[in-house]
Amino acid sequence: MKDLVKFIAQSLVEFPQQVVVTQKEDGDNITIELKVAPEDMGKVIGKHGKIARAIRCVTKAAASKQDKHVNVEIL
């Protein structure tokens, strides 16, 4: 999951070297924290949060194949 979120975020932003993704697992629950440069925050969130929702949707689909629940937080 971590690699998937990192790949998507680096594809969207202007400063891909500043993308930091951390993953915490607690049983079947996975929390992924995404940090980007302040200049790139709008690109990751998108208008009305559409890009952020799409990232969450893709990761939830990938997690469902492994019978896990994922939560993506953009910091």
Biopython code that builds the backbone (N, CA, C, O; Angstrom):
import numpy as np
from Bio.PDB.StructureBuilder import StructureBuilder

atoms = [
    (1, "MET", "N", (0.817, -1.193, 0.000)),
    (1, "MET", "CA", (0.000, 0.000, 0.000)),
    (1, "MET", "C", (0.863, 1.261, 0.000)),
    (1, "MET", "O", (0.589, 2.224, -0.716)),
    (2, "LYS", "N", (1.898, 1.229, 0.810)),
    (2, "LYS", "CA", (2.768, 2.394, 0.939)),
    (2, "LYS", "C", (3.382, 2.766, -0.413)),
    (2, "LYS", "O", (3.422, 3.939, -0.784)),
    (3, "ASP", "N", (3.855, 1.760, -1.138)),
    (3, "ASP", "CA", (4.477, 2.012, -2.438)),
    (3, "ASP", "C", (3.474, 2.541, -3.457)),
    (3, "ASP", "O", (3.815, 3.373, -4.298)),
    (4, "LEU", "N", (2.243, 2.059, -3.382)),
    (4, "LEU", "CA", (1.190, 2.512, -4.287)),
    (4, "LEU", "C", (0.896, 3.997, -4.077)),
    (4, "LEU", "O", (0.832, 4.762, -5.039)),
    (5, "VAL", "N", (0.718, 4.399, -2.827)),
    (5, "VAL", "CA", (0.430, 5.802, -2.514)),
    (5, "VAL", "C", (1.608, 6.684, -2.903)),
    (5, "VAL", "O", (1.419, 7.777, -3.437)),
    (6, "LYS", "N", (2.826, 6.212, -2.638)),
    (6, "LYS", "CA", (4.016, 6.998, -2.977)),
    (6, "LYS", "C", (4.130, 7.186, -4.486)),
    (6, "LYS", "O", (4.459, 8.279, -4.948)),
    (7, "PHE", "N", (3.866, 6.141, -5.254)),
    (7, "PHE", "CA", (3.930, 6.231, -6.712)),
    (7, "PHE", "C", (2.898, 7.221, -7.242)),
    (7, "PHE", "O", (3.216, 8.045, -8.099)),
    (8, "ILE", "N", (1.679, 7.151, -6.747)),
    (8, "ILE", "CA", (0.619, 8.066, -7.203)),
    (8, "ILE", "C", (0.979, 9.501, -6.854)),
    (8, "ILE", "O", (0.865, 10.392, -7.696)),
    (9, "ALA", "N", (1.413, 9.732, -5.616)),
    (9, "ALA", "CA", (1.733, 11.091, -5.174)),
    (9, "ALA", "C", (2.910, 11.672, -5.950)),
    (9, "ALA", "O", (2.872, 12.836, -6.348)),
    (10, "GLN", "N", (3.950, 10.876, -6.168)),
    (10, "GLN", "CA", (5.107, 11.380, -6.903)),
    (10, "GLN", "C", (4.757, 11.692, -8.354)),
    (10, "GLN", "O", (5.382, 12.557, -8.968)),
    (11, "SER", "N", (3.782, 11.011, -8.897)),
    (11, "SER", "CA", (3.352, 11.289, -10.268)),
    (11, "SER", "C", (2.597, 12.610, -10.373)),
    (11, "SER", "O", (2.556, 13.223, -11.440)),
    (12, "LEU", "N", (2.008, 13.042, -9.279)),
    (12, "LEU", "CA", (1.173, 14.249, -9.295)),
    (12, "LEU", "C", (1.928, 15.536, -8.976)),
    (12, "LEU", "O", (1.580, 16.597, -9.493)),
    (13, "VAL", "N", (2.943, 15.458, -8.141)),
    (13, "VAL", "CA", (3.550, 16.663, -7.570)),
    (13, "VAL", "C", (4.715, 17.196, -8.403)),
    (13, "VAL", "O", (5.248, 16.521, -9.284)),
    (14, "GLU", "N", (5.084, 18.436, -8.086)),
    (14, "GLU", "CA", (6.205, 19.094, -8.755)),
    (14, "GLU", "C", (7.539, 18.742, -8.100)),
    (14, "GLU", "O", (8.579, 18.749, -8.758)),
    (15, "PHE", "N", (7.504, 18.433, -6.797)),
    (15, "PHE", "CA", (8.708, 18.083, -6.053)),
    (15, "PHE", "C", (8.587, 16.651, -5.530)),
    (15, "PHE", "O", (8.310, 16.458, -4.346)),
    (16, "PRO", "N", (8.788, 15.641, -6.384)),
    (16, "PRO", "CA", (8.588, 14.251, -5.952)),
    (16, "PRO", "C", (9.577, 13.779, -4.884)),
    (16, "PRO", "O", (9.281, 12.832, -4.154)),
    (17, "GLN", "N", (10.732, 14.411, -4.779)),
    (17, "GLN", "CA", (11.708, 14.000, -3.768)),
    (17, "GLN", "C", (11.248, 14.364, -2.359)),
    (17, "GLN", "O", (11.793, 13.842, -1.387)),
    (18, "GLN", "N", (10.258, 15.248, -2.226)),
    (18, "GLN", "CA", (9.768, 15.648, -0.906)),
    (18, "GLN", "C", (8.545, 14.853, -0.465)),
    (18, "GLN", "O", (7.959, 15.156, 0.575)),
    (19, "VAL", "N", (8.154, 13.858, -1.220)),
    (19, "VAL", "CA", (7.022, 13.013, -0.845)),
    (19, "VAL", "C", (7.489, 12.008, 0.207)),
    (19, "VAL", "O", (8.448, 11.266, -0.007)),
    (20, "VAL", "N", (6.793, 11.997, 1.349)),
    (20, "VAL", "CA", (7.115, 11.069, 2.435)),
    (20, "VAL", "C", (5.841, 10.293, 2.782)),
    (20, "VAL", "O", (4.800, 10.882, 3.074)),
    (21, "VAL", "N", (5.942, 8.984, 2.746)),
    (21, "VAL", "CA", (4.801, 8.127, 3.055)),
    (21, "VAL", "C", (5.191, 7.183, 4.184)),
    (21, "VAL", "O", (6.212, 6.499, 4.106)),
    (22, "THR", "N", (4.376, 7.150, 5.230)),
    (22, "THR", "CA", (4.601, 6.224, 6.335)),
    (22, "THR", "C", (3.373, 5.324, 6.474)),
    (22, "THR", "O", (2.249, 5.736, 6.186)),
    (23, "GLN", "N", (3.606, 4.102, 6.914)),
    (23, "GLN", "CA", (2.523, 3.133, 7.043)),
    (23, "GLN", "C", (2.553, 2.533, 8.437)),
    (23, "GLN", "O", (3.602, 2.111, 8.924)),
    (24, "LYS", "N", (1.386, 2.498, 9.074)),
    (24, "LYS", "CA", (1.245, 1.887, 10.394)),
    (24, "LYS", "C", (0.180, 0.798, 10.290)),
    (24, "LYS", "O", (-0.906, 1.030, 9.760)),
    (25, "GLU", "N", (0.497, -0.378, 10.794)),
    (25, "GLU", "CA", (-0.445, -1.487, 10.744)),
    (25, "GLU", "C", (-0.868, -1.876, 12.149)),
    (25, "GLU", "O", (-0.052, -1.948, 13.068)),
    (26, "ASP", "N", (-2.169, -2.127, 12.294)),
    (26, "ASP", "CA", (-2.729, -2.579, 13.560)),
    (26, "ASP", "C", (-3.734, -3.674, 13.236)),
    (26, "ASP", "O", (-4.925, -3.406, 13.074)),
    (27, "GLY", "N", (-3.253, -4.902, 13.141)),
    (27, "GLY", "CA", (-4.122, -6.010, 12.762)),
    (27, "GLY", "C", (-4.524, -5.888, 11.301)),
    (27, "GLY", "O", (-3.677, -5.889, 10.407)),
    (28, "ASP", "N", (-5.835, -5.781, 11.070)),
    (28, "ASP", "CA", (-6.348, -5.633, 9.703)),
    (28, "ASP", "C", (-6.445, -4.178, 9.269)),
    (28, "ASP", "O", (-6.794, -3.905, 8.120)),
    (29, "ASN", "N", (-6.147, -3.244, 10.156)),
    (29, "ASN", "CA", (-6.242, -1.819, 9.837)),
    (29, "ASN", "C", (-4.871, -1.266, 9.464)),
    (29, "ASN", "O", (-3.877, -1.511, 10.146)),
    (30, "ILE", "N", (-4.844, -0.520, 8.370)),
    (30, "ILE", "CA", (-3.615, 0.119, 7.903)),
    (30, "ILE", "C", (-3.863, 1.614, 7.822)),
    (30, "ILE", "O", (-4.854, 2.051, 7.237)),
    (31, "THR", "N", (-2.967, 2.403, 8.408)),
    (31, "THR", "CA", (-3.030, 3.853, 8.309)),
    (31, "THR", "C", (-1.812, 4.317, 7.519)),
    (31, "THR", "O", (-0.671, 4.023, 7.875)),
    (32, "ILE", "N", (-2.079, 5.050, 6.437)),
    (32, "ILE", "CA", (-1.010, 5.566, 5.595)),
    (32, "ILE", "C", (-1.028, 7.084, 5.701)),
    (32, "ILE", "O", (-2.052, 7.723, 5.459)),
    (33, "GLU", "N", (0.120, 7.654, 6.065)),
    (33, "GLU", "CA", (0.259, 9.110, 6.175)),
    (33, "GLU", "C", (1.082, 9.611, 5.002)),
    (33, "GLU", "O", (2.168, 9.101, 4.729)),
    (34, "LEU", "N", (0.560, 10.611, 4.314)),
    (34, "LEU", "CA", (1.210, 11.182, 3.140)),
    (34, "LEU", "C", (1.573, 12.628, 3.429)),
    (34, "LEU", "O", (0.721, 13.436, 3.798)),
    (35, "LYS", "N", (2.862, 12.944, 3.254)),
    (35, "LYS", "CA", (3.343, 14.314, 3.430)),
    (35, "LYS", "C", (3.976, 14.757, 2.120)),
    (35, "LYS", "O", (4.775, 14.032, 1.528)),
    (36, "VAL", "N", (3.611, 15.957, 1.671)),
    (36, "VAL", "CA", (4.188, 16.538, 0.456)),
    (36, "VAL", "C", (4.624, 17.964, 0.761)),
    (36, "VAL", "O", (4.319, 18.507, 1.823)),
    (37, "ALA", "N", (5.342, 18.565, -0.187)),
    (37, "ALA", "CA", (5.758, 19.961, -0.033)),
    (37, "ALA", "C", (4.510, 20.849, 0.022)),
    (37, "ALA", "O", (3.502, 20.542, -0.615)),
    (38, "PRO", "N", (4.573, 21.943, 0.778)),
    (38, "PRO", "CA", (3.400, 22.834, 0.870)),
    (38, "PRO", "C", (2.908, 23.328, -0.498)),
    (38, "PRO", "O", (1.711, 23.545, -0.687)),
    (39, "GLU", "N", (3.831, 23.505, -1.446)),
    (39, "GLU", "CA", (3.445, 23.976, -2.775)),
    (39, "GLU", "C", (2.640, 22.926, -3.536)),
    (39, "GLU", "O", (1.873, 23.262, -4.438)),
    (40, "ASP", "N", (2.813, 21.668, -3.177)),
    (40, "ASP", "CA", (2.158, 20.568, -3.880)),
    (40, "ASP", "C", (0.878, 20.087, -3.207)),
    (40, "ASP", "O", (0.217, 19.184, -3.718)),
    (41, "MET", "N", (0.525, 20.666, -2.086)),
    (41, "MET", "CA", (-0.642, 20.201, -1.338)),
    (41, "MET", "C", (-1.920, 20.276, -2.178)),
    (41, "MET", "O", (-2.744, 19.363, -2.130)),
    (42, "GLY", "N", (-2.087, 21.341, -2.933)),
    (42, "GLY", "CA", (-3.283, 21.491, -3.765)),
    (42, "GLY", "C", (-3.365, 20.448, -4.866)),
    (42, "GLY", "O", (-4.458, 20.020, -5.239)),
    (43, "LYS", "N", (-2.229, 20.041, -5.381)),
    (43, "LYS", "CA", (-2.211, 19.033, -6.448)),
    (43, "LYS", "C", (-2.609, 17.665, -5.919)),
    (43, "LYS", "O", (-3.222, 16.878, -6.640)),
    (44, "VAL", "N", (-2.271, 17.375, -4.681)),
    (44, "VAL", "CA", (-2.603, 16.082, -4.098)),
    (44, "VAL", "C", (-4.059, 16.043, -3.645)),
    (44, "VAL", "O", (-4.705, 14.998, -3.720)),
    (45, "ILE", "N", (-4.573, 17.166, -3.180)),
    (45, "ILE", "CA", (-5.959, 17.208, -2.718)),
    (45, "ILE", "C", (-6.918, 17.380, -3.892)),
    (45, "ILE", "O", (-7.939, 16.695, -3.956)),
    (46, "GLY", "N", (-6.608, 18.278, -4.818)),
    (46, "GLY", "CA", (-7.460, 18.499, -5.980)),
    (46, "GLY", "C", (-8.654, 19.382, -5.646)),
    (46, "GLY", "O", (-8.903, 19.705, -4.485)),
    (47, "LYS", "N", (-9.389, 19.766, -6.691)),
    (47, "LYS", "CA", (-10.570, 20.603, -6.486)),
    (47, "LYS", "C", (-11.635, 19.809, -5.733)),
    (47, "LYS", "O", (-12.013, 18.704, -6.125)),
    (48, "HIS", "N", (-12.099, 20.401, -4.654)),
    (48, "HIS", "CA", (-13.126, 19.798, -3.805)),
    (48, "HIS", "C", (-12.717, 18.414, -3.303)),
    (48, "HIS", "O", (-13.584, 17.607, -2.968)),
    (49, "GLY", "N", (-11.410, 18.121, -3.245)),
    (49, "GLY", "CA", (-10.911, 16.863, -2.703)),
    (49, "GLY", "C", (-11.036, 15.672, -3.629)),
    (49, "GLY", "O", (-10.966, 14.530, -3.175)),
    (50, "LYS", "N", (-11.222, 15.914, -4.922)),
    (50, "LYS", "CA", (-11.428, 14.804, -5.860)),
    (50, "LYS", "C", (-10.211, 13.901, -5.990)),
    (50, "LYS", "O", (-10.355, 12.680, -6.044)),
    (51, "ILE", "N", (-9.008, 14.481, -6.040)),
    (51, "ILE", "CA", (-7.801, 13.666, -6.171)),
    (51, "ILE", "C", (-7.577, 12.856, -4.894)),
    (51, "ILE", "O", (-7.225, 11.678, -4.959)),
    (52, "ALA", "N", (-7.779, 13.481, -3.743)),
    (52, "ALA", "CA", (-7.610, 12.774, -2.470)),
    (52, "ALA", "C", (-8.594, 11.611, -2.375)),
    (52, "ALA", "O", (-8.227, 10.524, -1.928)),
    (53, "ARG", "N", (-9.842, 11.833, -2.794)),
    (53, "ARG", "CA", (-10.832, 10.751, -2.788)),
    (53, "ARG", "C", (-10.432, 9.624, -3.728)),
    (53, "ARG", "O", (-10.635, 8.451, -3.416)),
    (54, "ALA", "N", (-9.864, 9.975, -4.876)),
    (54, "ALA", "CA", (-9.441, 8.962, -5.843)),
    (54, "ALA", "C", (-8.285, 8.129, -5.279)),
    (54, "ALA", "O", (-8.256, 6.911, -5.454)),
    (55, "ILE", "N", (-7.337, 8.778, -4.606)),
    (55, "ILE", "CA", (-6.230, 8.045, -3.989)),
    (55, "ILE", "C", (-6.760, 7.082, -2.938)),
    (55, "ILE", "O", (-6.327, 5.932, -2.862)),
    (56, "ARG", "N", (-7.699, 7.556, -2.130)),
    (56, "ARG", "CA", (-8.287, 6.698, -1.096)),
    (56, "ARG", "C", (-9.058, 5.538, -1.715)),
    (56, "ARG", "O", (-9.018, 4.421, -1.199)),
    (57, "CYS", "N", (-9.752, 5.792, -2.802)),
    (57, "CYS", "CA", (-10.534, 4.754, -3.473)),
    (57, "CYS", "C", (-9.627, 3.661, -4.033)),
    (57, "CYS", "O", (-9.924, 2.475, -3.889)),
    (58, "VAL", "N", (-8.531, 4.051, -4.665)),
    (58, "VAL", "CA", (-7.607, 3.074, -5.234)),
    (58, "VAL", "C", (-6.955, 2.239, -4.134)),
    (58, "VAL", "O", (-6.816, 1.025, -4.283)),
    (59, "THR", "N", (-6.558, 2.869, -3.046)),
    (59, "THR", "CA", (-5.910, 2.120, -1.970)),
    (59, "THR", "C", (-6.908, 1.195, -1.272)),
    (59, "THR", "O", (-6.541, 0.093, -0.865)),
    (60, "LYS", "N", (-8.158, 1.623, -1.129)),
    (60, "LYS", "CA", (-9.167, 0.746, -0.525)),
    (60, "LYS", "C", (-9.433, -0.465, -1.403)),
    (60, "LYS", "O", (-9.644, -1.567, -0.897)),
    (61, "ALA", "N", (-9.424, -0.267, -2.712)),
    (61, "ALA", "CA", (-9.615, -1.393, -3.624)),
    (61, "ALA", "C", (-8.457, -2.381, -3.513)),
    (61, "ALA", "O", (-8.670, -3.594, -3.500)),
    (62, "ALA", "N", (-7.236, -1.865, -3.435)),
    (62, "ALA", "CA", (-6.073, -2.732, -3.296)),
    (62, "ALA", "C", (-6.082, -3.449, -1.942)),
    (62, "ALA", "O", (-5.693, -4.614, -1.858)),
    (63, "ALA", "N", (-6.517, -2.770, -0.900)),
    (63, "ALA", "CA", (-6.550, -3.372, 0.436)),
    (63, "ALA", "C", (-7.633, -4.434, 0.548)),
    (63, "ALA", "O", (-7.473, -5.404, 1.288)),
    (64, "SER", "N", (-8.721, -4.264, -0.171)),
    (64, "SER", "CA", (-9.805, -5.240, -0.082)),
    (64, "SER", "C", (-9.379, -6.603, -0.632)),
    (64, "SER", "O", (-9.911, -7.633, -0.220)),
    (65, "LYS", "N", (-8.430, -6.608, -1.551)),
    (65, "LYS", "CA", (-7.913, -7.887, -2.069)),
    (65, "LYS", "C", (-7.170, -8.659, -0.982)),
    (65, "LYS", "O", (-7.072, -9.885, -1.042)),
    (66, "GLN", "N", (-6.649, -7.944, 0.007)),
    (66, "GLN", "CA", (-5.907, -8.561, 1.105)),
    (66, "GLN", "C", (-6.747, -8.657, 2.376)),
    (66, "GLN", "O", (-6.227, -8.995, 3.439)),
    (67, "ASP", "N", (-8.046, -8.361, 2.271)),
    (67, "ASP", "CA", (-8.965, -8.359, 3.420)),
    (67, "ASP", "C", (-8.485, -7.439, 4.535)),
    (67, "ASP", "O", (-8.499, -7.808, 5.709)),
    (68, "LYS", "N", (-8.061, -6.238, 4.152)),
    (68, "LYS", "CA", (-7.604, -5.242, 5.118)),
    (68, "LYS", "C", (-8.405, -3.952, 4.915)),
    (68, "LYS", "O", (-9.038, -3.756, 3.878)),
    (69, "HIS", "N", (-8.364, -3.086, 5.918)),
    (69, "HIS", "CA", (-9.004, -1.775, 5.857)),
    (69, "HIS", "C", (-7.897, -0.732, 5.867)),
    (69, "HIS", "O", (-6.983, -0.803, 6.689)),
    (70, "VAL", "N", (-7.972, 0.234, 4.965)),
    (70, "VAL", "CA", (-6.918, 1.231, 4.852)),
    (70, "VAL", "C", (-7.505, 2.625, 5.044)),
    (70, "VAL", "O", (-8.632, 2.904, 4.635)),
    (71, "ASN", "N", (-6.722, 3.487, 5.670)),
    (71, "ASN", "CA", (-7.091, 4.878, 5.865)),
    (71, "ASN", "C", (-5.912, 5.729, 5.422)),
    (71, "ASN", "O", (-4.809, 5.583, 5.949)),
    (72, "VAL", "N", (-6.132, 6.618, 4.459)),
    (72, "VAL", "CA", (-5.063, 7.488, 3.945)),
    (72, "VAL", "C", (-5.266, 8.882, 4.527)),
    (72, "VAL", "O", (-6.318, 9.495, 4.342)),
    (73, "GLU", "N", (-4.250, 9.374, 5.231)),
    (73, "GLU", "CA", (-4.275, 10.717, 5.804)),
    (73, "GLU", "C", (-3.261, 11.588, 5.080)),
    (73, "GLU", "O", (-2.095, 11.217, 4.940)),
    (74, "ILE", "N", (-3.713, 12.744, 4.624)),
    (74, "ILE", "CA", (-2.813, 13.689, 3.963)),
    (74, "ILE", "C", (-2.483, 14.768, 4.972)),
    (74, "ILE", "O", (-3.359, 15.505, 5.423)),
    (75, "LEU", "N", (-1.197, 14.853, 5.326)),
    (75, "LEU", "CA", (-0.759, 15.796, 6.374)),
    (75, "LEU", "C", (-0.181, 17.046, 5.770)),
    (75, "LEU", "O", (0.237, 17.947, 6.498)),
]
sb = StructureBuilder()
sb.init_structure("model")
sb.init_model(0)
sb.init_chain("A")
sb.init_seg("    ")
for serial, (resi, resn, name, xyz) in enumerate(atoms, 1):
    if name == "N":
        sb.init_residue(resn, " ", resi, " ")
    sb.init_atom(name, np.array(xyz, "f"), 0.0, 1.0, " ", f" {name:<3s}", serial, name[0])
structure = sb.get_structure()
